[in-house]
Amino acid sequence: MSNLKYRIALILGLAALSLVALTPRNTIERVKRADGSIGFDTVKRVPLKRGLDLQGGMHMTLELDETDRAIADKSDAIDRSLKVVRTRIDEFGVSEPVVQKVGSDRIIVELPGIDDPERATQVVQKSAFLKFQITDKTSALERVASRLDGIVREKKLGTRTVTAAGDTANAPGLKALFSDTGKRADSAATATDGPFSRLIQPTGVPGIYAVMTTDMAELDSYLKNPDIQAALPPGKEVRWGADTLVTAGRAVRSLYVLDARPIITGDYLTDAKPTQVPIEGTVVEFQLNNEGGRRFRVETGKHVKDYMAIVLDDRVMSAPVIQSAIGTRGQITMGGGSLQAASDLALVLRAGALPAPLRVAEIRNIGASLGADSIQAGITAGLIAISLVITIMVGYYRFSGMLAIAGLVLYVLYTMAALSLFGAVLTLPGIAGFVLSIGIAVDANVLIFERIREEIVHGKTVRTAVEEGFRHALPAIIDTSVSTALTAVVLYQFGTGPVRGFAVTLLAGIAASLFTAIFVIRTFYLIWLNRNRTAEALSI
Amino acid sequence: MYRILHDTKYDFIRWWRVAAGLTIAFIVVGLVALVLRGGLLYSVDFTGGTVMQLTFTQEPDVQRLRTALVAGGLHGAEIQEFGSKTEYIIRMQGDTSSAGTEVASQNVRKVVAELVGQDGFRVDRAEVVGARVGSELRRGAILAVLISFAITLVYLAWRFEWRFGLAAVLATAHDIIATIAFMAMLRLEVSLTVIAALLTVIGYSLNDTIIIFDRVRENLRKNRKEALYDTLNRSVNETLPRSVLTHATTLAATAALLIFGGEVIRPFAWIMSFGIFTGTFSSIYVASPILMYVEQRFPRDPDSKGARAATVSPAQAKVR
């Protein structure tokens, strides 16, 4: 029977293909080596990807943050952000990261095996917009101080509900911001009694002021008030320093008044790397390209003896005095920051600034041990489920039940191979979907066997009974499979992450179960009937 | 050949009123529980918020942990034992700003580290979901259910007849409501995985209804004179061995998940197990009575009683 030969060939061929698809193979992957470095290594593994819930790691969804300003061209902004985020993640050092755009305005980042989610968030989220601005030399703030006091009084902004909340930032190892000038923050107190100017003390350096950390929240709320903002000197910007420092036992934060026009921005940066230097401690050295270097030289040449604020994401990192014209090289002092912080900053500077601020919409972080537990539990449950199924099927249907189990083995093989070939990711709900589709596969067999039994009871010969049984069971099997498949497709379309994993395994399972139930098992029967042409009874 | 429930003649349909009363009572109890508890318990997937799963090296003092969290400014944190005495889940819901929730998860780490020391615990899982993402997910889930209904209705109308489609979809809707009542009773949290389970229940229940309807379709064709009541009864009886066997095997599989699948998969397994039960029930006692009711209200053309379901449509002809 040539028909039978083709059937057998197809089944064995598919099985062989599935085995090939599932053989552990050598792939070249980015991996984290034992010493923490990242490189491309050859790894041998079964080509079936595990989801983050099974191997541990971090999943993050980012979206454009429009709280401060609306973004005109969102899709462009997200595309450019995607590029920057991808560059940063590639340098961050995890194996097989995923950076992907979802929908029109979101980016998902998946970092398998990451152990420090906070750091990863910061690397991704930092705008990394670097500017160099000259501090104000015209005492612009002093000149408008009385007007600002007036506004605060008039609008009754100073309800004086002082919260001491901001007073906890006395981090040790702060950089001596005012050591440039040798003056103390509290020495040149020209404090007036105005509700605004009372909070600000000049430092002797033009454009740099000191604010007690206890007063920060109050002053910041004033600065955010639209009336105050309108009255601030034009062409200037007011910026906070990045670090708090302690002088004479008092925690002080610097406030800078800067020329709004930057002399140069981070766009010209070509390289940045962290180093440790004797006096400043940890610094990030950066290098500018030729054009940037030229501009920098010209501008710094014009501003010798002025103070240049290095502004990162609207915070002043430091404000050294310009001794002479600076060329293509420069450095950002990190104060008490660790080498890790410096290397992260260098990383984001190299990758470039984010075109628009990003907000974290979702973070899921799964510990590796939890993933291992889940796999273990899933496997245990799966094995028990399978052995129960085998017991029931063989116990009730005997020989036919064994055929069904043989079919089930092929079914599992086909499903796994399909998942591997589609590049599907195996997740915990995915395993559950798999267990469920085993149920569906068994149901198809039960339907067929029951039909065959009915036909035998009606006195048909074994051969006719088998044929009729398959024929009568077919519409029900197809209708149920199609409707379940439709549900799975809807799930895939509207689901995210884990739900999608579930839908994919379910779909693969349904396809494989259709094939095994109506083709493979039927072929088994045909083989059996061929060998026992005179069979009068069937063990079912 | 060993056969169970062979050639049975149970009058299943006779009990439909009793069955309807039981299921209504079950649903009412569930919905009362739902109202008393102030609605369904949504996970942070849907409300936005923070969930952290911590494993401690030693059994922690929950009371002290709670006090420490409140002192750390984390009000409304819900602490719950998870699987064992050293594993805990901390939930903070509904913080609207994503920046706020992110900070919350860091603060929990800080507070717990102060309490038991940096090496005294391990964060197994930390999930932070912004409120906007949550509400979108909720909309997506509802949309998914409605769309799958619409598609099923169209598919069954094409393969069978509109009245079969309607009965099947209403039976499935019953299963969803019953499952929600069940979730309210068990205080199961609505999460993404639970939604997946719910959608699987829909698929399973449809499966079962379709298999019985397939028999009804066939029997209507064979015995055109028979009353629908008898046809339904006969179809349920004829599919009984299959029903028992299939449900037994799938229940065995979900029971294995329930017992051995671990804490994470447990809500999923609960809903699946219940879904198998209610899906079976509704095929017999919800779908069939509805089919009879529709038959009474909109009788088929008397000349061709049962003929429409009986005629082989072109689509069926292809399959056969």
Interface residues (C-beta under 8 A of the other chain):
Chain A: D53 T61 E63 P117 E118 T121 R359 V360 A361 E362 I363 R364 N365 I366 G367 S369 L370 D373 S374 Q376 A377 G378 T380 A381 G382 I384 A385 L388 V389 I392 M393 Y396 L428 P429 A432 G433 V435 L436 I438 G439 I440 V442 D443 V446 L447 E450 R453 E454 I456 R471 H472 L474 P475 A476 I478 D479 T480 V482 S483 T484 L486 T487 A488 V490 L491 Q493 F494 G495 T496 G497 P498 V499 F502 A503 L506 S539 I540
Chain B: M1 Y2 R3 I4 Q53 T55 S98 A99 E102 S105 Q106 R122 V123 D124 R125 A126 E127 V128 V129 G130 R132 V133 L137 G140 A141 L143 A144 I147 S148 I151 T152 Y155 L156 R159 L192 T193 I195 A196 A197 L199 T200 I202 G203 Y204 L206 N207 I210 I211 D214 R215 E218 E238 T239 P241 R242 L245 T246 A248 T249 T250 A252 A253 T254 A256 L257 I259 F260 G261 G262 V264 I265 F268 A269 M272 Q316 V319 R320
